[in-house]
Amino acid sequence: MLQQTQVTTVIPYFLRFIKQFPDLKTLAKAEIDEVLALWAGLGYYARARNLHRTAKIIAEEYHSQFPQTVDALQKLPGIGRSTAGAILALSSNIRAPILDGNVRRVLTRFHAIAGWPGISAITEQLWEIAEKYTPKQQVAEYTQAMMDLGATVCTRSQPKCDSCPLQSHCQAYASGAPTRYPISKPTKQLPVKTTHMLLLNNQQGEILLIKRPPVGIWGGLWSLPECPLNEDIENWCQKYLFCEINKLITWPSLRHTFSHFHLDIVPIVASISHWAPPLMESDNAVWYNLAQINAKGVAAPIKQLLTQLSENKRLCLELSSAKNYKKKLKD
C-alpha cells in the first residue's frame, strides 16, 4: 500500500484490510473481488492483484513461509529490489539495502548528487551507496529510520534541516540549497483521452456495471460501460449491451488523471426498457443497487458518479414526497 500512497492515506485502508485478511492464508483464499473492494480508492490496482497472487504463491509453493532472499522475493508478483529488501530487513532483520523514494531523496541530498535519480547510472550509484551504509546489526531499526527520516524530516519541498541528525555532513545543506536535490523528473504534457460512461438504470433503479479485464487500467474492477465518442449511444447499447434505452441526460464532464494521461469522462444517464443479453455475455455484468456503493471494488471516479446519482435520486424522492405532502394539505 505504501509503494504509491502516503502513510496518512494508507492507515485506514490498512486497518480494514488486516481486519478482513488477518493472515496470509486468509488472503490467499479470498476472491479477487473482495481484495479489490477493500483496495478501492488507493489507485494503482495492479498492486492489489499482485498482492493477492503473491499470497496464493507463498501459500501454495512456499507452505505459507516467506522466502528469505532478495532474489527469491523478486520473483514474486509486484516485489522489486527495494520492496524485497524492506521485507527482509523489517520482518527478519536480514541485511538488505532499500532505495524507496524517501531513502533515495536522503542519499541524493547527503551526497549532493546532480541529475535526475531515474537515470540508470545515478540509480546504480545510489544502490551502491545504500549497500555501503546498510549495517550488519540492527538492520530493521536502520531501515525504518531511513524511511522515516525521508518521510518526516528530509521532505521534498520543506526539509527540516535544523532537526536532521545528518545535517553536519549533508552536502546539499552545505550548498545552501537542499531542495535543489534531487532534480525533478523532466516534465511532459500528458495526453487527454475522452470517453462516454453510461449510467444505465433499470426499472428497479439499479445501475449496470461491467467487470473490466484483469489487466490494464482499473484491471479487475467493476466499472460503468464505456461508449466510444464516435458511436451513436443508442445503437451502441443495442449492439453491445443488448438493451434499449430511453431519454438520455448528459452530465458535466469529470477529469481523472492517471500517471500517463488525463481521462475526461462524459457521464450519460439513461433508463432502459429492455435488457436481454446472451447467457455468456452476462457473466461480467451486474445490476448494482446504489444503496451498496461500497460493496464492490470500483475506482474512485466511478464511485463518485454512483454517489452523485444516488444523491440525485434521493433528492428526486424528497421533492416528490414534498409535492405529495403539499397536495394532501391542499386537499
N, C-alpha and C positions, 0 to 999 in steps of 0.2 A: 504493500500500500504506500510506503514512503518513497518508492522509487520515483514517482512523478507528482507527489502531493505533499503539502505541508503538514507538519505534525498536528497543529490545532484542528485542521480539517479531518485528519485521519482518525483521531481518538474515538469519536462516537461510532464511526463505521467499524473500527477495530473491536470495540466492546460488543457491538451487536453481532459481529462475525464470530467472535470467540464464544459468545453465549450459544449461538446456533451450532457451531462446529468446534467443540472444546478440545478435540484431539484430531490427529491425522487420519485415523481410521474413519471417524465420522465424516470428515470432509471427503475422503476417497469414495465413500458410499453414497454421497449426496448426488442429486441430479444437478446438471449444469444450470438449469433454470433457477434453482434455489440459490446457487452461488451468485449468479448474475443479479438476482433480485436484491441481494444484500450489498452488492457492489455498485448498484445503480447510483449515479451521481458523482462517482470518483473519476470517471473517464478512463481512457486507455484500457479498454475492456480485455485486450489480449492478456493483460496481467492476471485477470481473474481466471481466464481459460487456462493459462499456463499453470497457475497455482493449483487448479483442480486436476489437471493432467499430471503434474508433478506428485501430488498426493497419491494418485492412483498408482503411479510407477513405483514410488517408495513403498507403498503398502504391499504391492504385488511382487515386485522384484527384489526389494531390499528388506522384506519382512518388517516393515514399518520403522526401520533404523536408517537415519540419515547417513549418506556417505561421508567419509571423514577426510577427503582430499579435495583440493580445489579443482583438479582435473575431472574427478568423478561428478562433482556438483555441477560443473559447467555443462555436462552432457544432459542435464535435466532442463525441461522447457522453461524459458524465461529467466534462467540464472546465468548471469555473466560473471566475469572475473571478480569485480568488486563485491557483488552480492554474495558470491561464494566465500570470499574472504571474510565478510561480515558474519555470515552464518557460522563459520568455523571459529572465528575469534570470540564472538559473543556467546555462543552456545557451549563451546567445548574448550575455550581458552587455548586454541591451537594457533600457532603463529602463522598469520596470513595477512598480507597488506590489503588495504582497501583504498579506493580512489573514487568515492562518490562526489557529487557536486560541491559539498561543503569542504571536504578534505582537499579537493583539487584547488579550491579558492585559497585555502590557508597556505598550502605549499607554494602556489604560484606567487602569492604576496611575500611569503617569507624569503623567497629567493629572487623576487622581482623578475620573474620570467616573462620576457616580451613575447608577443604573438598570441594568436588565439589557441587556447588549450585543446581545441578539437582537432588541430593538425596532428597527424600521426607521429611526427618526430617529437613534438612537445609532449604529447600523451605518453610516449615511451620514456621520455626524460622524467616525467612526473612519477611514473611507475617505479623507475629506478630509485628516485628519492624516497617514495613511500616504502619501498622494500628496505632501504637503508635505515630509516627511522623506526620501523616496527620492532619493538623489543622482543626479547626471548621470554621475559617474565611479565606477568600482569598484562597480557595481550588484550583481554577483554576490556580492562579499565582504560588502557591507552586508546583502543579503537573507539569506545564510547566517548571518551574525552575529545578526540579529534573531531568527531561528528558534531558534538555539542559546541565545541569552540567555533566551528564554522557557522552553525545554525544560530547561535545566540550572541557571539562577540565579533567574529570576523565576518560580519554580514555583508551583503552585496553592496548596498548603497550608503549605509551609515555605520561603518565599523566602529566598535567601541574600543579604540586603540588604547585608551588610558586604563582599561580593565584587562588588557590582554597580557598573559604571562610570557608571551613570546616577543613583546614589544622591543626589548633591548637589542635583539638580534634580527629583527624583521627589516629586510632591505626595502620593502615598499614603504614602510613607515619612515625609514631614514630618508627616503627620497622626498618626503613631504606630500606625496600624492598616492596614498594607498589604494584609492578607488580606481586608479588608472590600471590596476591589475585585478583580475585577469582581463585581457582585452575581449570585448564582446564579439559574439559571432557576427560576421558580416550580414547585414540585413538585406532581405529581398522582399519585394512586394508579393503578397500572397494572391494567387488567382481566386476568382469568385465563381462559384457554381450555384445554380438556381434550380429548385425543384418544386413541384406541387406536392403537398402532403394532404391526403384526404381523410377527413374525419367523417366517416360514414356511419349514420345512425340507423338501427333497425327499429321495428315497431315496439320493441321492449325498451328502447332507449339505450341500448348497448352500442359500443363502438367496435368496428372491425380492426383488429391488429394482425399484422403479418410477422412471422418469425424470420429474421434476417439470416443469411448464410452464416456458417460457423466462423468464417474468416472475413477479414475486411473491416470497414467502418461499422461500429456497433455490432460486431460479429456475435451471433447467437442471441441477441436481444430481440424483444418484441418491439415493433415499430408500426408507424402508420403506412398504408400503401402510398407509393410514390409514383406519380404520373409525370412522364416527361413533358416539358413545356410545349413541344411541337405536336402533342397529341390532343385530340378532342377528348375532353374528360368523360363525357357520357359514353362515347364509343369505346374508349379505353376500358372503362369499368365493365361494359358488357363483354368485351373480348377477354380480359384478363382476370376480372373478379367475378364474372358470371352474375352480375346484378344490374338491375335497372334503377337509376337514381332520379330523384325529383329535383326540385329547385335548388340551385347552388348559391352559396353565400361565400364570398371571398373576404378573409380577414387580412389585416395589415401583415406584411412580411416580417419574419423573425430571422435574425442572423445568428448562426452558431459558428464559432471559429475552431477549426482543428489545427494541428501543428503545421500542416502544409497547404491548407486552403480555407477560404470562408465558404460557408454554405448558407445561402439565402433561402429560407423556407417560406413558401406562399401557402398558407393553410386554406383549404377548401372544405366548407361544412355542407353536408347534404344528407338527406334521408333517402333510404332505399325502399323500394316497393316489392322487390323480388330478389332472392339470392339462392341459386341452385347450382353449386359447383360440383364437378365430378368428385367422387369419393376421395381419390388420391390427391386432388388439388386442395382439399380442405384440411389436410394434415397439419400444415403450417399456418393455419388461420384460426382465429378465435374471436368470438364476440365477447367484449370485455365490459364488465359492469363498472361504471365510473366511481361507484362507492368503494371500490377496492383498488384505488390508484397505486398503492404500494405493494400489491400482491405479486406483481410480475416485474421482471427486470426490463426496465425501459430507460432509455437515455434521457438526460436532463431536459433537452428541448421538447422531447415527446411528452414527458411528464408535465412540463409547463403548459403545453397545448391542451392536454387532457384536463388539467386543473382549471384552465380557463373555460373550457367547455362545460365542466361540471358547475362552475360558478355561474355561468350564463344560464344554465338550465335551472339552477336554484333560484336565480333572480326572476326568471320567467314564471316559475311556480308561485313565488311570493307575490308577483304582480297580479297573476291570475287569481290568487286567493284574495288579494286586497280588493280587486274588482268585484268578485263574487260577494265579498263581505259588504261592500258599499251597496251593491244591488239589493241584498237582503234587507239592509237598513232602510233603503228607499222604499222597498215593497212593504 
